[in-house]
Amino acid sequence: MNVRKHRGFTLIEIVVAVALVAILAAVTIAILDPVKQFAKGRNTQRWANINEILQAVGQNAADNRGSFSCAAGPIPTTTARMAVTAGNYNIAPCLVPVYLPNLPFDPATTSAHYASVADYNTGYAIAQSSTTGRISVSAPAAELGQNISVTR
């Protein structure tokens, strides 16, 4: 009698292997939480953007004997959004292109954009303390419950 040995996997072995891979994939995705990771990335971009804007404001002030110079007038003492539209603080012409090549804007705010100094909305806010004179730039749309603000 001739006995053949069959090599390969049984259906049960394949099903068990696929189930284990599916469980490991689900656990990995749950641990990594891509939504949270993307939100952290956007917050990191916000930190970089507001620091860049505040640095440019500081350079403008240094070039003007310690006083920020802007055609839009002094930086408001109450928080104002940096945008070209009415009711906001039009800061772009004071910073672009001398201190910044373009004005950074919030990565997730739908209305935030920068096309030119005449067409932009940073999604960020600025204010100058009336008592200390310190300038704050903040990101109101920060995610994950973070408060993103830098004061100098």
C-alpha positions in Angstrom: 0.0 0.0 0.0 1.2 3.4 -1.0 0.6 6.1 1.6 0.8 9.7 0.6 1.6 12.4 3.0 -0.3 15.6 2.4 1.6 18.7 3.3 -0.2 22.0 4.0 -2.5 23.7 6.5 -5.9 22.6 7.5 -8.8 25.0 7.3 -8.9 25.2 11.1 -5.3 26.3 11.3 -5.8 29.0 8.7 -8.9 30.3 10.5 -7.0 30.4 13.8 -4.1 32.2 12.2 -6.3 34.8 10.6 -8.2 35.4 13.8 -4.9 35.9 15.7 -3.7 38.4 13.2 -7.1 40.3 13.3 -6.9 40.5 17.1 -3.3 41.7 17.1 -4.2 44.4 14.5 -7.2 45.5 16.5 -5.1 45.8 19.7 -2.4 47.7 17.8 -4.9 50.2 16.3 -6.5 50.7 19.7 -3.1 51.4 21.3 -1.9 53.7 18.6 -5.2 55.6 18.3 -4.6 57.3 15.0 -7.2 60.1 15.6 -5.4 61.1 18.8 -2.0 60.9 17.1 -3.2 63.2 14.3 -4.6 65.7 16.9 -1.3 65.7 18.7 0.5 66.4 15.4 -1.8 69.3 14.7 -1.2 70.7 18.2 2.5 70.4 17.7 2.1 72.4 14.4 0.1 75.0 16.3 2.9 75.4 18.9 5.4 75.9 16.1 3.1 78.4 14.3 2.4 80.7 17.3 6.1 80.7 18.2 6.9 81.7 14.7 4.4 84.5 14.7 5.5 85.8 18.1 9.2 85.6 17.0 8.3 87.8 14.0 6.4 90.3 16.2 9.5 90.5 18.4 11.8 91.1 15.5 9.5 93.9 14.3 9.6 95.4 17.7 13.4 95.1 17.9 13.7 96.9 14.5 11.4 99.7 15.8 13.2 100.5 19.1 11.2 98.1 21.2 7.7 99.1 19.9 5.7 96.9 17.5 5.0 98.9 14.4 1.9 98.1 12.3 -0.4 100.1 10.0 -3.3 98.3 11.7 -2.3 100.1 14.9 -1.1 98.8 18.2 -1.8 95.2 19.1 -5.2 95.1 20.8 -5.4 94.7 24.6 -8.3 92.3 24.2 -7.9 89.0 22.4 -8.4 89.5 18.6 -8.1 87.0 15.8 -5.4 87.7 13.3 -7.3 88.0 10.0 -7.9 90.5 7.2 -11.7 90.7 7.8 -13.4 93.4 9.8 -13.3 93.1 13.5 -10.0 91.3 13.5 -6.4 92.5 13.8 -4.8 92.8 10.3 -1.2 91.8 11.2 0.0 90.2 7.9 1.2 93.4 6.2 3.3 94.2 9.2 5.1 90.8 9.2 5.0 89.5 5.6 7.4 89.4 3.7 10.0 91.2 5.9 9.8 88.9 9.0 7.9 85.9 7.6 7.7 84.5 4.0 3.9 83.9 4.7 1.7 83.9 7.7 1.2 80.4 9.3 -2.4 79.4 9.9 -4.2 76.8 12.0 -4.0 73.3 10.4 -7.5 72.2 11.3 -9.7 75.4 11.4 -11.7 75.3 8.2 -11.7 79.1 7.6 -8.0 79.4 8.3 -5.9 80.0 5.2 -3.2 82.3 3.8 -3.3 83.4 0.2 -1.7 86.9 0.5 -1.6 89.8 2.9 -5.0 90.8 1.5 -6.6 87.4 1.9 -5.9 85.4 5.1 -7.2 84.2 8.4 -4.7 82.6 10.7 -7.1 81.0 13.1 -4.8 82.3 15.9 -5.4 85.2 18.3 -3.2 87.9 19.6 -3.4 90.3 22.6 -1.1 92.7 24.4 -1.4 93.1 28.2 -2.3 96.7 29.1 -0.4 96.4 32.4 2.8 94.5 31.5 3.0 95.1 27.7 3.6 91.5 27.1 2.2 90.0 23.9 0.3 86.7 23.8 -0.5 84.6 20.8 -2.9 81.7 21.2 -4.5 78.9 19.3 -8.2 78.8 20.2 -8.9 75.6 18.2 -6.3 73.5 20.1 -7.4 69.9 20.4 -7.3 67.3 23.2 -8.2 69.9 25.8 -4.8 71.6 25.5 -4.4 75.4 26.0 -1.9 76.5 23.4 -0.6 80.0 24.2 2.8 81.7 24.3 3.5 85.0 26.0 6.6 87.2 25.7 
